[in-house]
């Protein structure tokens, strides 16, 4: 649950794993399901919370590879990255077209993928290959209000939270997994604390409640690519 509590926030996650299967319908191809919900307080915020859940198979559990597919873009338009959140397979190439009538400078200095595309003009595009798994926070070095997140994973077992802050991941081969969560605004050390082993059977299992404190305003601000505060917008020629 995301709600204000004193000087900080509380994240409460309620989850169920597995899928109920009648004994007389059980087959070797039976699969599991994970249903997970981030409970939210309507007074805490007014929009869906960007969040991703994914399962990493442990040794002995069949892999669920996430093959390269489609064409990925992070469009710059109206001083906004579109879409704000993407999950892609490792090795994907992402295009960064500039559809604004002014310059942008896209960069990321985080562990998922570090890059600086430099200053480039309206109507042009540059690309980045995301060759390692991890979370990449994307910003513009000119416009501090622009931000996006790209998560590169090596498993097809992932789900993006819907507009009700819920996940529903189906057709999971029974076995042992590591459950990973990314929730926007939650610092990485707390996300690491939410990571946990998970056994997926072919029947419903209540995982109970996961609760962790989050410092108020954590992860909401960022500096420019040089580690400095952004200049006031009135000084920007773009």
Backbone torsions as a table, in degrees:
resi	resn	phi	psi	omega
1	UNK	NA	135.3	176.2
2	UNK	-102.8	109.5	177.1
3	UNK	-153.0	153.0	-177.4
4	UNK	-74.2	135.9	-179.1
5	UNK	-146.8	99.6	-177.7
6	UNK	64.3	-125.9	-176.8
7	UNK	-89.5	1.0	-174.5
8	UNK	-142.2	-158.9	-179.7
9	UNK	-125.5	163.2	173.3
10	UNK	-124.4	128.5	173.7
11	UNK	-102.1	119.6	177.1
12	UNK	-119.8	125.9	-177.4
13	UNK	-120.3	126.1	176.1
14	UNK	-111.0	128.6	-172.5
15	UNK	-137.8	150.4	171.1
16	UNK	-126.5	141.5	177.0
17	UNK	-125.5	155.5	-178.7
18	UNK	86.5	170.0	179.5
19	UNK	-135.0	130.2	-178.5
20	UNK	-63.4	125.4	-179.7
21	UNK	-131.3	123.4	179.0
22	UNK	-60.3	141.4	-175.2
23	UNK	-57.6	-37.7	-177.7
24	UNK	-76.5	-6.2	177.0
25	UNK	-109.6	4.9	-177.8
26	UNK	-70.3	134.0	176.4
27	UNK	-134.1	169.8	178.0
28	UNK	-65.1	-19.2	-178.1
29	UNK	-95.3	9.3	179.5
30	UNK	-60.4	140.7	-178.6
31	UNK	-125.6	163.5	-178.8
32	UNK	-101.8	177.3	-179.1
33	UNK	-145.1	142.5	173.0
34	UNK	-117.6	124.5	173.6
35	UNK	-115.3	124.6	-174.8
36	UNK	-137.0	140.1	-178.4
37	UNK	-135.0	133.4	172.7
38	UNK	-97.7	106.8	-178.6
39	UNK	-71.0	138.8	-175.4
40	UNK	-130.1	149.3	174.3
41	UNK	-92.3	122.7	-178.7
42	UNK	-56.1	-26.9	-178.1
43	UNK	-80.8	-14.7	-176.1
44	UNK	-79.0	-31.0	-177.3
45	UNK	-162.0	171.0	-173.3
46	UNK	-125.5	18.7	178.9
47	UNK	-146.9	163.2	177.0
48	UNK	-63.3	148.2	-177.2
49	UNK	-91.1	117.5	176.8
50	UNK	-61.1	123.9	-177.2
51	UNK	-156.8	150.4	179.7
52	UNK	-136.3	140.4	173.1
53	UNK	-121.2	137.1	173.5
54	UNK	-145.0	154.5	-177.7
55	UNK	-113.3	127.0	177.1
56	UNK	-105.4	115.8	-178.1
57	UNK	-62.0	136.3	174.3
58	UNK	-83.8	164.5	177.4
59	UNK	-54.0	133.8	-178.7
60	UNK	97.5	-14.0	176.8
61	UNK	-101.9	133.7	-178.5
62	UNK	-54.9	136.4	178.0
63	UNK	-71.4	151.8	176.3
64	UNK	-124.9	76.7	-173.1
65	UNK	-62.1	147.2	179.4
66	UNK	-107.5	95.4	-174.3
67	UNK	-76.9	153.6	177.6
68	UNK	-61.8	135.6	-177.6
69	UNK	-158.1	147.5	173.0
70	UNK	67.6	-168.0	-177.0
71	UNK	-127.9	125.3	-175.5
72	UNK	-105.9	137.4	178.5
73	UNK	-135.8	147.8	168.1
74	UNK	-127.1	95.3	-172.3
75	UNK	-80.7	139.1	173.9
76	UNK	-102.5	111.2	-177.6
77	UNK	-149.9	134.5	-178.5
78	UNK	55.1	40.1	-179.7
79	UNK	56.0	38.5	-179.6
80	UNK	-140.2	143.2	170.5
81	UNK	-88.5	130.8	-179.5
82	UNK	-128.0	120.0	-0.9
83	UNK	-81.2	166.5	-179.7
84	UNK	-73.3	-31.2	-175.9
85	UNK	-134.2	132.8	175.1
86	UNK	-137.4	143.9	170.2
87	UNK	-114.4	127.1	-174.6
88	UNK	-133.3	156.2	173.9
89	UNK	-75.2	148.3	176.5
90	UNK	-56.4	138.1	-179.4
91	UNK	95.4	-3.4	-179.4
92	UNK	-71.3	147.4	173.1
93	UNK	-100.6	127.5	179.2
94	UNK	-112.8	126.8	176.3
95	UNK	-87.4	143.9	179.1
96	UNK	-122.8	74.1	179.7
97	UNK	-73.1	140.5	177.1
98	UNK	-98.7	105.4	-179.9
99	UNK	-103.9	13.9	173.9
100	UNK	-94.2	156.8	-179.8
101	UNK	-84.8	31.5	178.7
102	UNK	-154.2	175.9	-175.7
103	UNK	-76.5	152.3	168.9
104	UNK	-132.6	162.2	175.7
105	UNK	-140.8	98.1	-173.4
106	UNK	-88.2	135.4	179.5
107	UNK	-150.7	161.7	171.5
108	UNK	-147.9	131.6	-179.9
109	UNK	-118.5	25.7	-175.9
110	UNK	-105.3	171.3	-169.0
111	UNK	-66.9	-26.5	-178.3
112	UNK	-60.0	-52.2	178.3
113	UNK	-159.9	121.9	178.9
114	UNK	-98.3	126.4	178.6
115	UNK	-159.9	162.1	174.8
116	UNK	-141.7	112.9	-177.3
117	UNK	-83.9	-5.5	179.2
118	UNK	72.4	179.3	-178.8
119	UNK	-79.6	125.7	175.4
120	UNK	-141.9	152.1	-164.6
121	UNK	-86.7	172.1	177.2
122	UNK	-59.3	141.0	177.4
123	UNK	84.2	-5.4	179.6
124	UNK	-103.7	169.3	-177.9
125	UNK	-146.5	148.0	173.6
126	UNK	-131.3	165.2	-175.5
127	UNK	-134.5	158.7	178.5
128	UNK	-137.7	137.0	173.4
129	UNK	-96.6	122.7	-179.3
130	UNK	-92.8	90.5	-168.6
131	UNK	-91.2	-2.6	178.5
132	UNK	-137.8	152.7	-178.5
133	UNK	-76.8	152.1	179.5
134	UNK	145.1	177.6	-178.5
135	UNK	-100.5	125.9	178.1
136	UNK	-113.6	119.8	174.7
137	UNK	-92.1	122.3	-173.1
138	UNK	-106.3	133.2	179.0
139	UNK	-136.6	168.7	171.8
140	UNK	-109.6	132.9	-177.2
141	UNK	-74.4	-8.5	179.7
142	UNK	-102.7	-38.4	-173.4
143	UNK	-115.6	102.8	-175.3
144	UNK	-65.0	-19.8	-179.0
145	UNK	-76.7	-9.8	-177.6
146	UNK	-89.3	127.5	176.9
147	UNK	-153.6	151.6	176.6
148	UNK	-155.3	167.3	-179.4
149	UNK	-134.9	130.2	173.1
150	UNK	-120.3	125.7	179.7
151	UNK	-113.5	115.7	178.4
152	UNK	-97.1	124.8	-178.1
153	UNK	-130.3	163.7	179.5
154	UNK	-113.4	22.6	178.6
155	UNK	-135.9	144.2	176.9
156	UNK	-84.9	-2.8	-178.4
157	UNK	-88.2	78.8	179.2
158	UNK	-141.7	161.1	176.5
159	UNK	-148.3	140.0	174.2
160	UNK	-97.6	135.8	-178.7
161	UNK	-58.6	139.0	179.0
162	UNK	-83.9	-171.5	-176.2
163	UNK	-69.2	-10.1	176.9
164	UNK	-103.9	15.2	179.7
165	UNK	61.9	35.0	-179.3
166	UNK	-120.6	151.5	174.4
167	UNK	-117.9	146.2	172.4
168	UNK	-142.7	103.5	-177.2
169	UNK	-111.5	117.7	-173.6
170	UNK	-114.5	174.1	175.5
171	UNK	58.4	48.0	178.7
172	UNK	-95.6	122.7	176.0
173	UNK	-60.2	132.2	178.4
174	UNK	-55.5	141.7	-179.4
175	UNK	158.6	-165.3	-177.4
176	UNK	-107.9	135.0	-174.7
177	UNK	-136.6	165.0	166.1
178	UNK	-107.0	123.5	179.7
179	UNK	-88.0	124.7	177.6
180	UNK	-115.9	144.2	177.0
181	UNK	-132.5	139.8	168.7
182	UNK	-125.8	127.0	179.3
183	UNK	-129.5	125.5	-175.9
184	UNK	-60.1	134.0	179.7
185	UNK	90.1	-9.3	179.8
186	UNK	-93.4	123.3	-177.9
187	UNK	-60.1	150.8	-176.5
188	UNK	-57.1	-41.5	178.4
189	UNK	-57.6	-35.0	178.5
190	UNK	-74.4	-38.1	175.2
191	UNK	-61.4	-40.0	177.8
192	UNK	-61.3	-35.7	178.8
193	UNK	-66.8	-28.5	179.9
194	UNK	-79.3	-16.6	178.1
195	UNK	-66.8	134.6	-176.2
196	UNK	-157.9	154.7	175.4
197	UNK	-69.7	149.8	-176.6
198	UNK	-145.3	126.3	175.2
199	UNK	-99.7	124.3	179.4
200	UNK	-101.8	108.1	172.5
201	UNK	-90.7	-168.8	176.2
202	UNK	-106.4	30.0	173.7
203	UNK	-145.2	168.0	-173.1
204	UNK	-75.2	132.6	178.4
205	UNK	-132.5	131.2	178.7
206	UNK	-84.8	118.2	179.7
207	UNK	-84.0	-5.7	179.9
208	UNK	76.9	-150.7	-172.1
209	UNK	-119.3	135.6	175.1
210	UNK	-110.5	124.8	-178.2
211	UNK	-131.4	134.5	179.6
212	UNK	-149.6	141.5	177.7
213	UNK	-78.8	146.7	178.0
214	UNK	-128.8	127.0	177.8
215	UNK	-59.1	140.2	-179.8
216	UNK	-60.9	132.6	177.1
217	UNK	74.8	6.2	-176.5
218	UNK	-63.3	137.1	174.1
219	UNK	73.3	9.5	-174.4
220	UNK	-93.7	-18.5	-177.8
221	UNK	-111.4	155.5	176.4
222	UNK	-148.0	158.9	177.7
223	UNK	-101.2	173.8	178.2
224	UNK	-77.7	-178.2	-173.8
225	UNK	-68.2	-11.1	178.2
226	UNK	-100.0	4.5	179.5
227	UNK	80.2	19.1	-179.2
228	UNK	-116.1	164.0	175.1
229	UNK	-69.7	149.7	177.9
230	UNK	-69.1	146.3	173.8
231	UNK	-70.2	153.7	177.4
232	UNK	-54.8	143.8	-175.1
233	UNK	-59.3	-28.3	-178.0
234	UNK	-66.5	-16.0	-179.7
235	UNK	-92.3	-7.4	-176.9
236	UNK	-84.4	129.9	176.9
237	UNK	-77.8	-2.7	-177.0
238	UNK	-113.8	NA	NA
